[in-house]
Amino acid sequence: MTYNQILYETYIENIRELEAERATLTFYPQYVGEIVEKYVTCKRPNCICHRGYPHGPNKYFRYREGEQWKELYLGKKIIDDYLPKVQSNQRIKEIEKELRVLRRQLAAVEKKLRDENSFYVQLRLDDIY
Protein backbone atom coordinates (compact mmCIF):
# COMPACT_ATOMS: atom_id res chain seq x y z
CA MET A 1 0.00 0.00 0.00
CA THR A 2 1.42 3.36 -1.00
CA TYR A 3 1.60 6.48 1.14
CA ASN A 4 -1.14 8.15 -0.90
CA GLN A 5 -3.44 5.15 -0.47
CA ILE A 6 -2.91 5.30 3.30
CA LEU A 7 -3.65 9.04 3.25
CA TYR A 8 -6.77 8.43 1.17
CA GLU A 9 -8.14 5.84 3.60
CA THR A 10 -7.28 8.02 6.61
CA TYR A 11 -9.09 11.03 5.12
CA ILE A 12 -12.14 8.90 4.31
CA GLU A 13 -12.22 7.54 7.86
CA ASN A 14 -11.86 11.02 9.40
CA ILE A 15 -14.62 12.38 7.18
CA ARG A 16 -16.95 9.55 8.20
CA GLU A 17 -16.23 10.13 11.90
CA LEU A 18 -16.90 13.85 11.62
CA GLU A 19 -20.08 13.32 9.62
CA ALA A 20 -21.30 10.83 12.25
CA GLU A 21 -20.61 13.35 15.02
CA ARG A 22 -22.34 16.09 13.00
CA ALA A 23 -25.42 13.88 12.67
CA THR A 24 -25.73 13.69 16.47
CA LEU A 25 -25.71 17.48 16.92
CA THR A 26 -28.63 19.85 16.56
CA PHE A 27 -28.34 23.30 15.00
CA TYR A 28 -30.24 26.09 16.77
CA PRO A 29 -30.59 29.10 14.43
CA GLN A 30 -31.70 31.47 17.21
CA TYR A 31 -28.53 30.68 19.19
CA VAL A 32 -25.91 31.66 16.61
CA GLY A 33 -23.32 33.62 18.53
CA GLU A 34 -20.92 33.16 21.39
CA ILE A 35 -20.91 33.32 25.16
CA VAL A 36 -18.45 35.82 26.60
CA GLU A 37 -17.49 36.83 30.11
CA LYS A 38 -17.24 40.49 31.06
CA TYR A 39 -16.52 42.52 34.13
CA VAL A 40 -18.91 45.46 34.42
CA THR A 41 -19.50 48.56 36.49
CA CYS A 42 -23.01 49.21 37.69
CA LYS A 43 -25.08 52.40 37.82
CA ARG A 44 -24.80 52.94 41.57
CA PRO A 45 -22.39 55.87 41.99
CA ASN A 46 -20.82 54.86 45.31
CA CYS A 47 -20.42 51.13 44.51
CA ILE A 48 -16.98 49.55 44.87
CA CYS A 49 -16.99 48.69 41.17
CA HIS A 50 -16.27 52.37 40.38
CA ARG A 51 -13.06 52.15 42.41
CA GLY A 52 -11.48 49.43 40.29
CA TYR A 53 -13.29 46.31 41.46
CA PRO A 54 -15.89 45.62 38.74
CA HIS A 55 -18.65 43.03 39.09
CA GLY A 56 -18.13 39.73 37.37
CA PRO A 57 -17.31 37.81 35.51
CA ASN A 58 -20.82 38.01 34.09
CA LYS A 59 -21.81 35.89 31.13
CA TYR A 60 -23.32 37.45 28.02
CA PHE A 61 -24.61 35.99 24.77
CA ARG A 62 -23.04 38.01 21.93
CA TYR A 63 -24.74 37.83 18.54
CA ARG A 64 -25.11 39.79 15.32
CA GLU A 65 -28.28 41.51 14.34
CA GLY A 66 -27.71 42.83 10.84
CA GLU A 67 -24.41 44.69 10.93
CA GLN A 68 -24.56 45.35 14.66
CA TRP A 69 -23.25 43.25 17.55
CA LYS A 70 -25.68 42.85 20.43
CA GLU A 71 -25.28 41.32 23.87
CA LEU A 72 -27.82 39.64 26.12
CA TYR A 73 -27.07 39.23 29.80
CA LEU A 74 -27.29 35.58 30.82
CA GLY A 75 -28.39 35.30 34.40
CA LYS A 76 -28.02 32.16 36.46
CA LYS A 77 -31.41 30.90 35.30
CA ILE A 78 -30.99 31.18 31.53
CA ILE A 79 -27.30 30.30 31.16
CA ASP A 80 -28.25 26.62 31.40
CA ASP A 81 -30.57 27.07 28.41
CA TYR A 82 -28.06 28.94 26.25
CA LEU A 83 -24.78 27.14 26.98
CA PRO A 84 -25.45 23.69 25.42
CA LYS A 85 -27.16 25.19 22.38
CA VAL A 86 -24.41 27.69 21.67
CA GLN A 87 -21.76 24.98 22.18
CA SER A 88 -23.62 22.69 19.77
CA ASN A 89 -23.70 25.43 17.12
CA GLN A 90 -20.00 26.17 17.62
CA ARG A 91 -19.06 22.48 17.34
CA ILE A 92 -21.11 22.18 14.14
CA LYS A 93 -19.22 25.18 12.74
CA GLU A 94 -15.87 23.59 13.68
CA ILE A 95 -16.85 20.23 12.15
CA GLU A 96 -17.93 21.86 8.88
CA LYS A 97 -14.64 23.75 8.70
CA GLU A 98 -12.67 20.53 9.31
CA LEU A 99 -14.75 18.71 6.69
CA ARG A 100 -13.99 21.38 4.07
CA VAL A 101 -10.26 21.02 4.73
CA LEU A 102 -10.39 17.20 4.68
CA ARG A 103 -12.40 17.12 1.45
CA ARG A 104 -9.92 19.47 -0.20
CA GLN A 105 -7.03 17.25 0.94
CA LEU A 106 -8.91 14.14 -0.18
CA ALA A 107 -9.41 15.60 -3.66
CA ALA A 108 -5.68 16.32 -3.91
CA VAL A 109 -4.80 12.75 -2.86
CA GLU A 110 -7.37 11.31 -5.29
CA LYS A 111 -5.70 13.27 -8.09
CA LYS A 112 -2.30 11.91 -7.07
CA LEU A 113 -3.67 8.37 -6.99
CA ARG A 114 -5.17 8.78 -10.46
CA ASP A 115 -1.82 10.08 -11.71
CA GLU A 116 0.01 7.15 -10.07
CA ASN A 117 -2.42 4.64 -11.52
CA SER A 118 -2.16 6.11 -15.01
CA PHE A 119 1.64 6.00 -14.66
CA TYR A 120 1.54 2.31 -13.67
CA VAL A 121 -0.93 1.51 -16.43
CA GLN A 122 1.36 3.25 -18.92
CA LEU A 123 4.33 1.21 -17.62
CA ARG A 124 2.40 -2.01 -18.07
CA LEU A 125 1.34 -1.02 -21.58
CA ASP A 126 4.98 -0.28 -22.45
CA ASP A 127 5.93 -3.75 -21.23
CA ILE A 128 3.26 -5.34 -23.44
CA TYR A 129 4.20 -3.50 -26.63
N, CA, C and O atoms as a GROMACS GRO file, in nm:
protein
  516
    1MET      N    1   0.084  -0.117   0.000
    1MET     CA    2   0.000   0.000   0.000
    1MET      C    3   0.089   0.124   0.000
    1MET      O    4   0.182   0.135   0.080
    2THR      N    5   0.059   0.216  -0.089
    2THR     CA    6   0.142   0.336  -0.100
    2THR      C    7   0.101   0.439   0.005
    2THR      O    8  -0.004   0.429   0.068
    3TYR      N    9   0.186   0.538   0.020
    3TYR     CA   10   0.160   0.648   0.114
    3TYR      C   11   0.030   0.720   0.079
    3TYR      O   12  -0.050   0.751   0.168
    4ASN      N   13   0.008   0.746  -0.048
    4ASN     CA   14  -0.114   0.815  -0.090
    4ASN      C   15  -0.240   0.732  -0.064
    4ASN      O   16  -0.345   0.787  -0.032
    5GLN      N   17  -0.230   0.601  -0.077
    5GLN     CA   18  -0.344   0.515  -0.047
    5GLN      C   19  -0.376   0.518   0.103
    5GLN      O   20  -0.493   0.520   0.142
    6ILE      N   21  -0.271   0.520   0.185
    6ILE     CA   22  -0.292   0.530   0.330
    6ILE      C   23  -0.356   0.664   0.364
    6ILE      O   24  -0.450   0.670   0.444
    7LEU      N   25  -0.306   0.772   0.303
    7LEU     CA   26  -0.365   0.904   0.325
    7LEU      C   27  -0.512   0.905   0.284
    7LEU      O   28  -0.597   0.958   0.356
    8TYR      N   29  -0.541   0.847   0.169
    8TYR     CA   30  -0.677   0.843   0.118
    8TYR      C   31  -0.770   0.774   0.218
    8TYR      O   32  -0.876   0.828   0.250
    9GLU      N   33  -0.731   0.658   0.266
    9GLU     CA   34  -0.814   0.584   0.360
    9GLU      C   35  -0.829   0.659   0.492
    9GLU      O   36  -0.936   0.657   0.554
   10THR      N   37  -0.723   0.725   0.537
   10THR     CA   38  -0.728   0.802   0.661
   10THR      C   39  -0.825   0.919   0.647
   10THR      O   40  -0.906   0.944   0.736
   11TYR      N   41  -0.817   0.992   0.535
   11TYR     CA   42  -0.909   1.103   0.512
   11TYR      C   43  -1.053   1.056   0.506
   11TYR      O   44  -1.142   1.120   0.563
   12ILE      N   45  -1.078   0.944   0.439
   12ILE     CA   46  -1.214   0.890   0.431
   12ILE      C   47  -1.266   0.856   0.570
   12ILE      O   48  -1.380   0.887   0.604
   13GLU      N   49  -1.182   0.791   0.650
   13GLU     CA   50  -1.222   0.754   0.786
   13GLU      C   51  -1.251   0.878   0.872
   13GLU      O   52  -1.350   0.881   0.945
   14ASN      N   53  -1.165   0.979   0.863
   14ASN     CA   54  -1.186   1.102   0.940
   14ASN      C   55  -1.314   1.173   0.897
   14ASN      O   56  -1.387   1.226   0.981
   15ILE      N   57  -1.340   1.174   0.768
   15ILE     CA   58  -1.462   1.238   0.718
   15ILE      C   59  -1.585   1.165   0.770
   15ILE      O   60  -1.683   1.228   0.812
   16ARG      N   61  -1.580   1.032   0.768
   16ARG     CA   62  -1.695   0.955   0.820
   16ARG      C   63  -1.718   0.981   0.968
   16ARG      O   64  -1.833   0.995   1.011
   17GLU      N   65  -1.610   0.987   1.046
   17GLU     CA   66  -1.624   1.013   1.190
   17GLU      C   67  -1.684   1.150   1.216
   17GLU      O   68  -1.773   1.164   1.300
   18LEU      N   69  -1.636   1.251   1.143
   18LEU     CA   70  -1.690   1.385   1.162
   18LEU      C   71  -1.835   1.395   1.118
   18LEU      O   72  -1.916   1.461   1.184
   19GLU      N   73  -1.869   1.330   1.007
   19GLU     CA   74  -2.008   1.332   0.962
   19GLU      C   75  -2.100   1.260   1.061
   19GLU      O   76  -2.214   1.301   1.081
   20ALA      N   77  -2.050   1.154   1.123
   20ALA     CA   78  -2.130   1.083   1.225
   20ALA      C   79  -2.151   1.172   1.347
   20ALA      O   80  -2.261   1.176   1.403
   21GLU      N   81  -2.046   1.243   1.389
   21GLU     CA   82  -2.061   1.336   1.502
   21GLU      C   83  -2.156   1.448   1.467
   21GLU      O   84  -2.238   1.488   1.550
   22ARG      N   85  -2.145   1.499   1.345
   22ARG     CA   86  -2.234   1.609   1.300
   22ARG      C   87  -2.380   1.565   1.302
   22ARG      O   88  -2.468   1.645   1.332
   23ALA      N   89  -2.405   1.439   1.270
   23ALA     CA   90  -2.542   1.388   1.267
   23ALA      C   91  -2.603   1.383   1.407
   23ALA      O   92  -2.726   1.388   1.420
   24THR      N   93  -2.521   1.375   1.510
   24THR     CA   94  -2.573   1.369   1.647
   24THR      C   95  -2.604   1.507   1.704
   24THR      O   96  -2.674   1.518   1.805
   25LEU      N   97  -2.553   1.613   1.640
   25LEU     CA   98  -2.571   1.748   1.692
   25LEU      C   99  -2.692   1.816   1.630
   25LEU      O  100  -2.732   1.786   1.517
   26THR      N  101  -2.749   1.908   1.704
   26THR     CA  102  -2.863   1.984   1.656
   26THR      C  103  -2.820   2.129   1.637
   26THR      O  104  -2.750   2.186   1.722
   27PHE      N  105  -2.863   2.189   1.526
   27PHE     CA  106  -2.834   2.330   1.500
   27PHE      C  107  -2.952   2.414   1.548
   27PHE      O  108  -3.067   2.385   1.515
   28TYR      N  109  -2.923   2.518   1.624
   28TYR     CA  110  -3.024   2.609   1.677
   28TYR      C  111  -3.003   2.747   1.614
   28TYR      O  112  -2.914   2.820   1.658
   29PRO      N  113  -3.083   2.783   1.514
   29PRO     CA  114  -3.059   2.910   1.443
   29PRO      C  115  -3.071   3.033   1.532
   29PRO      O  116  -3.005   3.133   1.506
   30GLN      N  117  -3.154   3.030   1.636
   30GLN     CA  118  -3.170   3.147   1.721
   30GLN      C  119  -3.056   3.161   1.823
   30GLN      O  120  -3.053   3.258   1.899
   31TYR      N  121  -2.964   3.065   1.825
   31TYR     CA  122  -2.853   3.068   1.919
   31TYR      C  123  -2.718   3.080   1.848
   31TYR      O  124  -2.617   3.028   1.896
   32VAL      N  125  -2.716   3.146   1.734
   32VAL     CA  126  -2.591   3.166   1.661
   32VAL      C  127  -2.520   3.284   1.724
   32VAL      O  128  -2.568   3.398   1.717
   33GLY      N  129  -2.408   3.259   1.785
   33GLY     CA  130  -2.332   3.362   1.853
   33GLY      C  131  -2.230   3.296   1.944
   33GLY      O  132  -2.189   3.182   1.922
   34GLU      N  133  -2.190   3.369   2.045
   34GLU     CA  134  -2.092   3.316   2.139
   34GLU      C  135  -2.124   3.365   2.279
   34GLU      O  136  -2.190   3.466   2.298
   35ILE      N  137  -2.075   3.292   2.377
   35ILE     CA  138  -2.091   3.332   2.516
   35ILE      C  139  -1.959   3.391   2.562
   35ILE      O  140  -1.853   3.328   2.550
   36VAL      N  141  -1.966   3.512   2.614
   36VAL     CA  142  -1.845   3.582   2.660
   36VAL      C  143  -1.862   3.620   2.806
   36VAL      O  144  -1.973   3.631   2.858
   37GLU      N  145  -1.749   3.638   2.872
   37GLU     CA  146  -1.749   3.683   3.011
   37GLU      C  147  -1.698   3.825   3.016
   37GLU      O  148  -1.599   3.859   2.951
   38LYS      N  149  -1.765   3.908   3.094
   38LYS     CA  150  -1.724   4.049   3.106
   38LYS      C  151  -1.730   4.091   3.253
   38LYS      O  152  -1.809   4.039   3.332
   39TYR      N  153  -1.645   4.184   3.285
   39TYR     CA  154  -1.652   4.252   3.414
   39TYR      C  155  -1.718   4.387   3.387
   39TYR      O  156  -1.681   4.456   3.292
   40VAL      N  157  -1.814   4.424   3.469
   40VAL     CA  158  -1.891   4.546   3.442
   40VAL      C  159  -1.897   4.634   3.566
   40VAL      O  160  -1.880   4.589   3.680
   41THR      N  161  -1.922   4.762   3.540
   41THR     CA  162  -1.950   4.856   3.649
   41THR      C  163  -2.099   4.887   3.645
   41THR      O  164  -2.159   4.899   3.538
   42CYS      N  165  -2.157   4.900   3.761
   42CYS     CA  166  -2.302   4.921   3.769
   42CYS      C  167  -2.334   5.071   3.770
   42CYS      O  168  -2.246   5.155   3.756
   43LYS      N  169  -2.462   5.101   3.787
   43LYS     CA  170  -2.508   5.240   3.782
   43LYS      C  171  -2.504   5.309   3.918
   43LYS      O  172  -2.519   5.431   3.927
   44ARG      N  173  -2.484   5.232   4.024
   44ARG     CA  174  -2.480   5.294   4.157
   44ARG      C  175  -2.351   5.374   4.173
   44ARG      O  176  -2.242   5.317   4.160
   45PRO      N  177  -2.359   5.502   4.199
   45PRO     CA  178  -2.239   5.587   4.198
   45PRO      C  179  -2.138   5.556   4.308
   45PRO      O  180  -2.018   5.574   4.286
   46ASN      N  181  -2.179   5.510   4.424
   46ASN     CA  182  -2.082   5.486   4.531
   46ASN      C  183  -2.053   5.337   4.550
   46ASN      O  184  -2.012   5.296   4.659
   47CYS      N  185  -2.073   5.256   4.445
   47CYS     CA  186  -2.042   5.113   4.451
   47CYS      C  187  -1.891   5.093   4.437
   47CYS      O  188  -1.822   5.175   4.376
   48ILE      N  189  -1.841   4.986   4.492
   48ILE     CA  190  -1.698   4.955   4.487
   48ILE      C  191  -1.648   4.931   4.345
   48ILE      O  192  -1.529   4.943   4.317
   49CYS      N  193  -1.741   4.897   4.255
   49CYS     CA  194  -1.699   4.869   4.117
   49CYS      C  195  -1.644   4.994   4.048
   49CYS      O  196  -1.568   4.983   3.952
   50HIS      N  197  -1.680   5.112   4.096
   50HIS     CA  198  -1.627   5.236   4.038
   50HIS      C  199  -1.487   5.268   4.089
   50HIS      O  200  -1.422   5.360   4.038
   51ARG      N  201  -1.441   5.194   4.188
   51ARG     CA  202  -1.306   5.216   4.242
   51ARG      C  203  -1.208   5.108   4.195
   51ARG      O  204  -1.103   5.089   4.256
   52GLY      N  205  -1.242   5.038   4.085
   52GLY     CA  206  -1.148   4.943   4.029
   52GLY      C  207  -1.178   4.797   4.056
   52GLY      O  208  -1.098   4.710   4.023
   53TYR      N  209  -1.292   4.769   4.116
   53TYR     CA  210  -1.329   4.631   4.146
   53TYR      C  211  -1.463   4.600   4.078
   53TYR      O  212  -1.567   4.594   4.145
   54PRO      N  213  -1.462   4.580   3.946
   54PRO     CA  214  -1.589   4.562   3.874
   54PRO      C  215  -1.656   4.429   3.911
   54PRO      O  216  -1.593   4.336   3.960
   55HIS      N  217  -1.786   4.424   3.884
   55HIS     CA  218  -1.865   4.303   3.909
   55HIS      C  219  -1.833   4.201   3.801
   55HIS      O  220  -1.810   4.236   3.685
   56GLY      N  221  -1.831   4.075   3.840
   56GLY     CA  222  -1.813   3.973   3.737
   56GLY      C  223  -1.723   3.862   3.782
   56GLY      O  224  -1.680   3.857   3.898
   57PRO      N  225  -1.694   3.774   3.692
   57PRO     CA  226  -1.730   3.781   3.551
   57PRO      C  227  -1.878   3.746   3.529
   57PRO      O  228  -1.929   3.649   3.585
   58ASN      N  229  -1.944   3.825   3.449
   58ASN     CA  230  -2.082   3.801   3.410
   58ASN      C  231  -2.083   3.743   3.270
   58ASN      O  232  -2.001   3.781   3.186
   59LYS      N  233  -2.174   3.653   3.245
   59LYS     CA  234  -2.182   3.589   3.113
   59LYS      C  235  -2.285   3.660   3.026
   59LYS      O  236  -2.395   3.694   3.070
   60TYR      N  237  -2.245   3.681   2.900
   60TYR     CA  238  -2.332   3.745   2.802
   60TYR      C  239  -2.336   3.660   2.675
   60TYR      O  240  -2.238   3.595   2.640
   61PHE      N  241  -2.449   3.662   2.609
   61PHE     CA  242  -2.461   3.599   2.477
   61PHE      C  243  -2.442   3.709   2.375
   61PHE      O  244  -2.523   3.802   2.367
   62ARG      N  245  -2.336   3.700   2.295
   62ARG     CA  246  -2.304   3.801   2.193
   62ARG      C  247  -2.346   3.746   2.057
   62ARG      O  248  -2.308   3.635   2.019
   63TYR      N  249  -2.423   3.825   1.984
   63TYR     CA  250  -2.474   3.783   1.854
   63TYR      C  251  -2.484   3.903   1.761
   63TYR      O  252  -2.479   4.018   1.804
   64ARG      N  253  -2.498   3.874   1.633
   64ARG     CA  254  -2.511   3.979   1.532
   64ARG      C  255  -2.657   3.995   1.495
   64ARG      O  256  -2.731   3.898   1.476
   65GLU      N  257  -2.696   4.119   1.485
   65GLU     CA  258  -2.828   4.151   1.434
   65GLU      C  259  -2.805   4.251   1.320
   65GLU      O  260  -2.784   4.370   1.344
   66GLY      N  261  -2.809   4.200   1.198
   66GLY     CA  262  -2.771   4.283   1.084
   66GLY      C  263  -2.621   4.307   1.087
   66GLY      O  264  -2.542   4.213   1.090
   67GLU      N  265  -2.583   4.433   1.087
   67GLU     CA  266  -2.441   4.469   1.093
   67GLU      C  267  -2.395   4.498   1.236
   67GLU      O  268  -2.277   4.525   1.259
   68GLN      N  269  -2.486   4.494   1.329
   68GLN     CA  270  -2.456   4.535   1.466
   68GLN      C  271  -2.439   4.415   1.559
   68GLN      O  272  -2.511   4.316   1.548
   69TRP      N  273  -2.342   4.426   1.650
   69TRP     CA  274  -2.325   4.325   1.755
   69TRP      C  275  -2.414   4.362   1.872
   69TRP      O  276  -2.420   4.478   1.912
   70LYS      N  277  -2.483   4.263   1.927
   70LYS     CA  278  -2.568   4.285   2.043
   70LYS      C  279  -2.528   4.185   2.151
   70LYS      O  280  -2.470   4.081   2.122
   71GLU      N  281  -2.559   4.220   2.275
   71GLU     CA  282  -2.528   4.132   2.388
   71GLU      C  283  -2.651   4.117   2.475
   71GLU      O  284  -2.726   4.212   2.498
   72LEU      N  285  -2.670   3.996   2.523
   72LEU     CA  286  -2.782   3.964   2.612
   72LEU      C  287  -2.723   3.908   2.740
   72LEU      O  288  -2.648   3.810   2.738
   73TYR      N  289  -2.756   3.971   2.851
   73TYR     CA  290  -2.707   3.923   2.980
   73TYR      C  291  -2.767   3.786   3.010
   73TYR      O  292  -2.888   3.766   2.998
   74LEU      N  293  -2.682   3.692   3.048
   74LEU     CA  294  -2.729   3.558   3.082
   74LEU      C  295  -2.721   3.541   3.233
   74LEU      O  296  -2.614   3.521   3.290
   75GLY      N  297  -2.834   3.550   3.296
   75GLY     CA  298  -2.839   3.530   3.440
   75GLY      C  299  -2.821   3.382   3.474
   75GLY      O  300  -2.807   3.298   3.385
   76LYS      N  301  -2.823   3.354   3.600
   76LYS     CA  302  -2.802   3.216   3.646
   76LYS      C  303  -2.910   3.122   3.596
   76LYS      O  304  -2.886   3.002   3.578
   77LYS      N  305  -3.030   3.176   3.572
   77LYS     CA  306  -3.141   3.090   3.530
   77LYS      C  307  -3.136   3.055   3.382
   77LYS      O  308  -3.173   2.944   3.344
   78ILE      N  309  -3.093   3.147   3.297
   78ILE     CA  310  -3.099   3.118   3.153
   78ILE      C  311  -2.966   3.072   3.093
   78ILE      O  312  -2.963   3.031   2.977
   79ILE      N  313  -2.858   3.078   3.169
   79ILE     CA  314  -2.730   3.030   3.116
   79ILE      C  315  -2.738   2.882   3.083
   79ILE      O  316  -2.678   2.836   2.986
   80ASP      N  317  -2.813   2.806   3.164
   80ASP     CA  318  -2.825   2.662   3.140
   80ASP      C  319  -2.902   2.631   3.012
   80ASP      O  320  -2.885   2.524   2.953
   81ASP      N  321  -2.985   2.724   2.968
   81ASP     CA  322  -3.057   2.707   2.842
   81ASP      C  323  -2.967   2.741   2.723
   81ASP      O  324  -2.970   2.672   2.621
   82TYR      N  325  -2.888   2.845   2.736
   82TYR     CA  326  -2.806   2.894   2.625
   82TYR      C  327  -2.680   2.812   2.603
   82TYR      O  328  -2.646   2.781   2.488
   83LEU      N  329  -2.611   2.775   2.710
   83LEU     CA  330  -2.478   2.714   2.698
   83LEU      C  331  -2.474   2.591   2.609
   83LEU      O  332  -2.392   2.589   2.517
   84PRO      N  333  -2.557   2.488   2.628
   84PRO     CA  334  -2.545   2.369   2.542
   84PRO      C  335  -2.582   2.398   2.396
   84PRO      O  336  -2.526   2.337   2.305
   85LYS      N  337  -2.674   2.489   2.374
   85LYS     CA  338  -2.716   2.519   2.238
   85LYS      C  339  -2.610   2.598   2.163
   85LYS      O  340  -2.584   2.572   2.045
   86VAL      N  341  -2.549   2.693   2.230
   86VAL     CA  342  -2.441   2.769   2.167
   86VAL      C  343  -2.321   2.679   2.141
   86VAL      O  344  -2.258   2.689   2.036
   87GLN      N  345  -2.288   2.591   2.236
   87GLN     CA  346  -2.176   2.498   2.218
   87GLN      C  347  -2.203   2.403   2.102
   87GLN      O  348  -2.112   2.372   2.025
   88SER      N  349  -2.326   2.356   2.089
   88SER     CA  350  -2.362   2.269   1.977
   88SER      C  351  -2.342   2.341   1.844
   88SER      O  352  -2.284   2.284   1.751
   89ASN      N  353  -2.388   2.465   1.835
   89ASN     CA  354  -2.370   2.543   1.712
   89ASN      C  355  -2.222   2.565   1.681
   89ASN      O  356  -2.181   2.555   1.566
   90GLN      N  357  -2.142   2.594   1.784
   90GLN     CA  358  -2.000   2.617   1.762
   90GLN      C  359  -1.930   2.489   1.718
   90GLN      O  360  -1.842   2.494   1.632
   91ARG      N  361  -1.968   2.375   1.775
   91ARG     CA  362  -1.906   2.248   1.734
   91ARG      C  363  -1.944   2.214   1.591
   91ARG      O  364  -1.861   2.162   1.516
   92ILE      N  365  -2.069   2.241   1.552
   92ILE     CA  366  -2.111   2.218   1.414
   92ILE      C  367  -2.026   2.304   1.320
   92ILE      O  368  -1.983   2.256   1.214
   93LYS      N  369  -2.003   2.427   1.356
   93LYS     CA  370  -1.922   2.518   1.274
   93LYS      C  371  -1.778   2.464   1.261
   93LYS      O  372  -1.721   2.468   1.152
   94GLU      N  373  -1.721   2.416   1.371
   94GLU     CA  374  -1.587   2.359   1.368
   94GLU      C  375  -1.582   2.234   1.280
   94GLU      O  376  -1.489   2.218   1.200
   95ILE      N  377  -1.681   2.147   1.294
   95ILE     CA  378  -1.685   2.023   1.215
   95ILE      C  379  -1.693   2.056   1.067
   95ILE      O  380  -1.622   1.996   0.986
   96GLU      N  381  -1.778   2.151   1.030
   96GLU     CA  382  -1.793   2.186   0.888
   96GLU      C  383  -1.664   2.246   0.832
   96GLU      O  384  -1.631   2.223   0.716
   97LYS      N  385  -1.592   2.321   0.914
   97LYS     CA  386  -1.464   2.375   0.870
   97LYS      C  387  -1.363   2.261   0.849
   97LYS      O  388  -1.291   2.259   0.749
   98GLU      N  389  -1.358   2.168   0.944
   98GLU     CA  390  -1.267   2.053   0.931
   98GLU      C  391  -1.303   1.968   0.809
   98GLU      O  392  -1.214   1.920   0.738
   99LEU      N  393  -1.432   1.950   0.785
   99LEU     CA  394  -1.475   1.872   0.669
   99LEU      C  395  -1.433   1.938   0.538
   99LEU      O  396  -1.392   1.869   0.444
  100ARG      N  397  -1.443   2.069   0.530
  100ARG     CA  398  -1.399   2.138   0.407
  100ARG      C  399  -1.251   2.115   0.382
  100ARG      O  400  -1.210   2.090   0.268
  101VAL      N  401  -1.171   2.124   0.488
  101VAL     CA  402  -1.026   2.102   0.473
  101VAL      C  403  -0.998   1.957   0.432
  101VAL      O  404  -0.920   1.933   0.340
  102LEU      N  405  -1.062   1.862   0.500
  102LEU     CA  406  -1.039   1.720   0.468
  102LEU      C  407  -1.082   1.686   0.326
  102LEU      O  408  -1.013   1.611   0.257
  103ARG      N  409  -1.194   1.740   0.282
  103ARG     CA  410  -1.240   1.712   0.145
  103ARG      C  411  -1.146   1.771   0.042
  103ARG      O  412  -1.124   1.711  -0.064
  104ARG      N  413  -1.090   1.887   0.071
  104ARG     CA  414  -0.992   1.947  -0.020
  104ARG      C  415  -0.867   1.860  -0.026
  104ARG      O  416  -0.812   1.836  -0.134
  105GLN      N  417  -0.820   1.812   0.090
  105GLN     CA  418  -0.703   1.725   0.094
  105GLN      C  419  -0.732   1.592   0.025
  105GLN      O  420  -0.647   1.538  -0.044
  106LEU      N  421  -0.852   1.540   0.045
  106LEU     CA  422  -0.891   1.414  -0.018
  106LEU      C  423  -0.890   1.428  -0.170
  106LEU      O  424  -0.844   1.338  -0.239
  107ALA      N  425  -0.940   1.538  -0.221
  107ALA     CA  426  -0.941   1.560  -0.366
  107ALA      C  427  -0.798   1.564  -0.421
  107ALA      O  428  -0.772   1.510  -0.528
  108ALA      N  429  -0.707   1.626  -0.347
  108ALA     CA  430  -0.568   1.632  -0.391
  108ALA      C  431  -0.506   1.492  -0.394
  108ALA      O  432  -0.433   1.458  -0.487
  109VAL      N  433  -0.534   1.411  -0.292
  109VAL     CA  434  -0.480   1.275  -0.286
  109VAL      C  435  -0.542   1.189  -0.396
  109VAL      O  436  -0.472   1.109  -0.458
  110GLU      N  437  -0.672   1.206  -0.421
  110GLU     CA  438  -0.737   1.131  -0.530
  110GLU      C  439  -0.671   1.162  -0.663
  110GLU      O  440  -0.650   1.073  -0.745
  111LYS      N  441  -0.637   1.289  -0.684
  111LYS     CA  442  -0.570   1.327  -0.809
  111LYS      C  443  -0.433   1.260  -0.819
  111LYS      O  444  -0.395   1.211  -0.925
  112LYS      N  445  -0.360   1.258  -0.707
  112LYS     CA  446  -0.229   1.191  -0.707
  112LYS      C  447  -0.243   1.042  -0.734
  112LYS      O  448  -0.163   0.984  -0.807
  113LEU      N  449  -0.345   0.981  -0.676
  113LEU     CA  450  -0.367   0.837  -0.699
  113LEU      C  451  -0.402   0.810  -0.845
  113LEU      O  452  -0.354   0.712  -0.903
  114ARG      N  453  -0.485   0.895  -0.904
  114ARG     CA  454  -0.517   0.878  -1.046
  114ARG      C  455  -0.391   0.891  -1.131
  114ARG      O  456  -0.371   0.815  -1.226
  115ASP      N  457  -0.307   0.989  -1.097
  115ASP     CA  458  -0.182   1.008  -1.171
  115ASP      C  459  -0.090   0.887  -1.155
  115ASP      O  460  -0.028   0.842  -1.251
  116GLU      N  461  -0.081   0.834  -1.031
  116GLU     CA  462   0.001   0.715  -1.007
  116GLU      C  463  -0.052   0.597  -1.088
  116GLU      O  464   0.024   0.526  -1.154
  117ASN      N  465  -0.183   0.577  -1.082
  117ASN     CA  466  -0.242   0.464  -1.152
  117ASN      C  467  -0.223   0.476  -1.302
  117ASN      O  468  -0.195   0.376  -1.369
  118SER      N  469  -0.237   0.595  -1.356
  118SER     CA  470  -0.216   0.611  -1.501
  118SER      C  471  -0.069   0.587  -1.535
  118SER      O  472  -0.037   0.536  -1.642
  119PHE      N  473   0.021   0.624  -1.444
  119PHE     CA  474   0.164   0.600  -1.466
  119PHE      C  475   0.191   0.450  -1.469
  119PHE      O  476   0.261   0.401  -1.557
  120TYR      N  477   0.134   0.375  -1.371
  120TYR     CA  478   0.154   0.231  -1.367
  120TYR      C  479   0.089   0.161  -1.485
  120TYR      O  480   0.145   0.065  -1.539
  121VAL      N  481  -0.027   0.208  -1.526
  121VAL     CA  482  -0.093   0.150  -1.643
  121VAL      C  483  -0.008   0.173  -1.766
  121VAL      O  484   0.006   0.084  -1.850
  122GLN      N  485   0.049   0.293  -1.777
  122GLN     CA  486   0.136   0.325  -1.892
  122GLN      C  487   0.259   0.235  -1.890
  122GLN      O  488   0.302   0.188  -1.995
  123LEU      N  489   0.318   0.210  -1.771
  123LEU     CA  490   0.433   0.121  -1.762
  123LEU      C  491   0.398  -0.019  -1.809
  123LEU      O  492   0.475  -0.082  -1.882
  124ARG      N  493   0.281  -0.068  -1.766
  124ARG     CA  494   0.240  -0.201  -1.807
  124ARG      C  495   0.216  -0.209  -1.958
  124ARG      O  496   0.249  -0.309  -2.022
  125LEU      N  497   0.159  -0.105  -2.013
  125LEU     CA  498   0.134  -0.102  -2.158
  125LEU      C  499   0.267  -0.102  -2.235
  125LEU      O  500   0.279  -0.164  -2.340
  126ASP      N  501   0.366  -0.030  -2.180
  126ASP     CA  502   0.498  -0.028  -2.245
  126ASP      C  503   0.561  -0.166  -2.241
  126ASP      O  504   0.630  -0.205  -2.335
  127ASP      N  505   0.538  -0.241  -2.132
  127ASP     CA  506   0.593  -0.375  -2.123
  127ASP      C  507   0.529  -0.470  -2.225
  127ASP      O  508   0.594  -0.560  -2.278
  128ILE      N  509   0.400  -0.447  -2.252
  128ILE     CA  510   0.326  -0.534  -2.344
  128ILE      C  511   0.372  -0.509  -2.488
  128ILE      O  512   0.392  -0.603  -2.564
  129TYR      N  513   0.388  -0.382  -2.524
  129TYR     CA  514   0.420  -0.350  -2.663
  129TYR      C  515   0.564  -0.340  -2.688
  129TYR      O  516   0.606  -0.313  -2.800
   0.00000   0.00000   0.00000
